[in-house]
Amino acid sequence: MLEVRDIWAGYGDAQALSGVSLTIEHGELVTLVGANGAGKTTTLRAISGIRPITRGDLRFEGESLLRVPAHRRPGLGIALVPEGRELWPQLTVLENLELGAYDRAARNQRAATLAWVYELFPILQTRAAQLAGSMSGGEQQMVAIARALMSRPRLLMMDEPSLGLAPLVVSQMFAIIRRLHADGLTILLVEQNLVRALKVADRGYVVETGTISLSGTSAELLADPAVRTAYLGI
């Protein structure tokens, strides 16, 4: 489904990615793990079109994304749940969700999709008229995920969905991730909790200083001595 081919990207003079390559097959849940500042978020932003790449190629369903602007990528089936949620706090929950379905095809399915995300997150239906900025952190994360789902993505990218959330809410988030994966949605997950991420993922990539240093199945990475020492302190 997705091929990331030797991409380079940066911020001014700071090089964030130095030849990242990875693949994701239909229906897989793949996780990117690594230290803060390793390039995980930049990789997701490059795929979504928010951060331009200076070298390399991105191919989705066999077609290059290089000439596809960020605002058109959701229409192709690519959605990002950004780190920090990035909601419109002065808009209601419903208004935030409706903005996630701005592409024409998604607008045509908006009622059915809204019913689906309300079934996934029942509290959002009861809070539909509430300002998004007045909700708790966990509730805001639900809005952010639901907003991305409103575009009916085939590839859902999630950047640190558990960041700053209480343990109970984190468990709820991972239950939703498992359910979406079980339903066949392809997911690329960046997550600070390496153990939780690898336990739900099929495969993983370790990102270090803008490159992929390791890759393998979740079981392989969890058993890898280098991963256990660097990220689990074992």
C-alpha positions as CSV (number, residue, x, y, z in Angstrom):
1,M,0.0,0.0,0.0
2,L,2.7,2.5,1.0
3,E,6.3,2.7,0.0
4,V,8.6,5.2,1.6
5,R,11.8,5.3,-0.6
6,D,14.9,6.9,0.8
7,I,13.3,10.1,1.9
8,W,15.1,13.1,3.2
9,A,13.5,16.1,4.9
10,G,14.5,18.8,7.4
11,Y,13.7,22.1,9.0
12,G,15.9,24.9,7.7
13,D,19.5,23.8,8.2
14,A,18.5,20.9,10.5
15,Q,18.3,17.6,8.8
16,A,15.5,15.5,10.3
17,L,15.3,12.5,7.9
18,S,18.4,11.1,6.1
19,G,17.2,8.3,3.9
20,V,14.2,6.7,5.6
21,S,12.7,3.7,3.8
22,L,9.8,1.6,4.9
23,T,6.8,-0.3,3.5
24,I,3.3,-1.0,4.7
25,E,1.0,-3.7,3.3
26,H,-2.8,-3.6,3.2
27,G,-4.3,-4.3,6.6
28,E,-1.0,-4.1,8.5
29,L,-0.5,-2.2,11.7
30,V,3.1,-1.0,11.6
31,T,4.8,1.1,14.4
32,L,7.6,3.5,14.3
33,V,9.5,3.6,17.6
34,G,12.6,5.6,18.7
35,A,13.8,8.4,20.9
36,N,12.4,11.9,20.9
37,G,13.8,13.8,18.0
38,A,14.6,10.7,16.0
39,G,12.4,11.7,13.0
40,K,9.2,9.7,13.7
41,T,6.9,12.7,13.5
42,T,8.7,14.1,10.5
43,T,8.1,10.8,8.7
44,L,4.4,11.0,9.3
45,R,4.3,14.7,8.3
46,A,6.2,13.9,5.1
47,I,3.7,11.1,4.2
48,S,0.8,13.4,4.8
49,G,2.4,16.2,2.8
50,I,2.8,18.7,5.6
51,R,6.6,18.5,5.5
52,P,8.1,18.5,2.0
53,I,10.8,16.0,1.2
54,T,14.0,17.1,-0.5
55,R,15.0,13.6,-1.9
56,G,13.4,10.3,-2.3
57,D,9.9,9.2,-3.2
58,L,6.6,8.3,-1.5
59,R,4.3,5.9,-3.3
60,F,0.7,5.1,-2.3
61,E,-1.1,2.3,-4.1
62,G,1.7,2.4,-6.6
63,E,1.4,6.1,-7.4
64,S,3.9,8.8,-6.4
65,L,2.7,11.4,-3.9
66,L,5.4,13.9,-4.8
67,R,3.0,16.1,-6.9
68,V,0.0,15.6,-4.6
69,P,-0.5,18.5,-2.2
70,A,-1.3,17.9,1.4
71,H,-4.9,18.9,1.1
72,R,-5.6,16.3,-1.6
73,R,-4.0,13.3,0.2
74,P,-7.0,12.6,2.5
75,G,-9.0,12.2,-0.6
76,L,-6.6,9.4,-1.7
77,G,-7.2,7.7,1.6
78,I,-4.4,9.0,3.9
79,A,-5.3,10.5,7.2
80,L,-3.1,11.8,10.1
81,V,-4.0,12.1,13.8
82,P,-1.4,14.6,14.7
83,E,0.6,14.8,17.9
84,G,-1.1,17.2,20.3
85,R,-4.5,16.6,18.6
86,E,-4.6,20.1,16.8
87,L,-8.3,20.5,17.2
88,W,-10.2,23.7,16.5
89,P,-10.9,24.5,20.2
90,Q,-13.6,27.2,19.6
91,L,-15.6,24.9,17.4
92,T,-17.9,22.2,18.7
93,V,-17.2,18.5,18.6
94,L,-19.6,18.0,15.7
95,E,-18.0,20.9,13.7
96,N,-14.5,19.4,14.2
97,L,-15.8,16.1,13.0
98,E,-17.5,17.6,10.0
99,L,-14.3,19.3,9.0
100,G,-12.6,15.9,8.8
101,A,-15.0,15.0,5.9
102,Y,-14.2,18.0,3.7
103,D,-13.3,15.9,0.6
104,R,-16.2,15.4,-1.7
105,A,-16.3,11.6,-1.5
106,A,-16.2,11.8,2.3
107,R,-18.9,14.5,2.4
108,N,-21.2,12.2,0.4
109,Q,-20.8,9.5,3.2
110,R,-20.8,12.0,6.1
111,A,-24.0,10.8,7.8
112,A,-23.0,7.1,7.7
113,T,-19.5,7.9,8.8
114,L,-20.7,10.1,11.6
115,A,-22.9,7.2,12.9
116,W,-19.9,4.9,12.7
117,V,-17.6,7.2,14.7
118,Y,-20.3,7.8,17.3
119,E,-20.6,4.0,17.7
120,L,-16.8,3.9,18.2
121,F,-16.8,6.9,20.6
122,P,-20.3,7.1,22.2
123,I,-19.4,10.1,24.4
124,L,-18.8,12.2,21.3
125,Q,-22.4,12.0,20.4
126,T,-23.5,13.2,23.8
127,R,-21.0,16.0,23.6
128,A,-21.6,16.9,20.0
129,A,-22.5,20.5,20.9
130,Q,-19.7,21.0,23.4
131,L,-16.7,23.2,22.4
132,A,-13.8,20.9,21.7
133,G,-11.4,23.0,23.7
134,S,-13.4,22.5,26.9
135,M,-13.1,18.7,26.9
136,S,-10.6,16.6,28.8
137,G,-7.4,15.4,27.2
138,G,-8.7,11.9,26.6
139,E,-11.9,13.2,25.1
140,Q,-10.0,15.6,22.8
141,Q,-7.9,12.6,21.6
142,M,-11.1,10.8,20.8
143,V,-12.2,13.8,18.7
144,A,-8.9,13.9,16.9
145,I,-9.1,10.2,16.0
146,A,-12.7,10.5,15.0
147,R,-12.0,13.5,12.9
148,A,-9.4,11.6,10.9
149,L,-11.8,8.7,10.5
150,M,-14.4,11.0,9.0
151,S,-12.3,11.1,5.8
152,R,-12.8,7.3,5.5
153,P,-9.0,6.6,5.3
154,R,-7.4,3.5,4.0
155,L,-4.2,4.4,5.8
156,L,-4.6,5.9,9.2
157,M,-1.4,7.5,10.7
158,M,-1.4,8.2,14.5
159,D,1.2,10.3,16.2
160,E,1.6,9.6,19.9
161,P,-2.1,9.0,20.6
162,S,-1.4,8.1,24.3
163,L,0.7,11.2,25.0
164,G,-0.3,12.9,28.3
165,L,-3.2,10.6,29.0
166,A,-4.2,8.8,32.1
167,P,-3.5,5.0,32.1
168,L,-7.2,4.1,31.9
169,V,-7.7,6.3,28.9
170,V,-4.5,4.9,27.3
171,S,-6.0,1.4,27.6
172,Q,-9.2,2.7,25.9
173,M,-7.2,4.2,23.1
174,F,-5.3,1.0,22.4
175,A,-8.6,-0.9,22.5
176,I,-9.8,1.3,19.7
177,I,-6.6,0.9,17.7
178,R,-6.9,-2.9,18.0
179,R,-10.5,-2.8,16.9
180,L,-9.7,-0.6,13.9
181,H,-6.9,-2.9,12.9
182,A,-9.2,-6.0,13.4
183,D,-11.7,-4.3,11.0
184,G,-9.0,-4.2,8.3
185,L,-7.8,-0.6,8.5
186,T,-4.1,-0.1,7.7
187,I,-2.4,1.8,10.5
188,L,1.0,3.5,10.9
189,L,1.5,4.2,14.6
190,V,4.1,6.4,16.3
191,E,3.9,5.8,20.0
192,Q,6.1,6.6,23.0
193,N,5.1,3.5,24.9
194,L,7.2,1.0,23.0
195,V,5.9,-2.2,24.7
196,R,2.2,-1.2,24.1
197,A,3.0,-0.2,20.5
198,L,4.8,-3.5,19.6
199,K,2.2,-5.6,21.3
200,V,-0.6,-4.3,19.0
201,A,1.6,-4.0,15.8
202,D,2.4,-6.6,13.2
203,R,5.8,-5.1,12.5
204,G,8.0,-2.2,13.6
205,Y,10.8,0.0,12.5
206,V,13.3,1.7,14.9
207,V,14.2,5.2,13.9
208,E,17.5,6.7,15.1
209,T,18.7,10.2,14.0
210,G,16.7,10.3,10.9
211,T,17.3,6.7,9.6
212,I,15.9,3.3,10.1
213,S,18.3,1.3,12.3
214,L,16.3,-1.9,12.9
215,S,13.1,-3.5,11.6
216,G,11.3,-6.7,12.1
217,T,8.2,-8.3,13.6
218,S,7.0,-7.1,16.9
219,A,8.2,-10.2,18.6
220,E,11.6,-9.9,17.1
221,L,12.0,-6.3,18.2
222,L,10.8,-6.9,21.7
223,A,13.3,-9.7,22.0
224,D,16.2,-7.7,20.4
225,P,18.9,-7.0,23.0
226,A,19.6,-3.5,21.5
227,V,16.0,-2.5,21.7
228,R,15.6,-3.8,25.2
229,T,18.7,-2.0,26.4
230,A,18.0,1.3,24.6
231,Y,14.3,1.7,25.1
232,L,13.3,-0.7,27.9
233,G,16.2,-0.3,30.2
234,I,16.7,-4.0,30.5
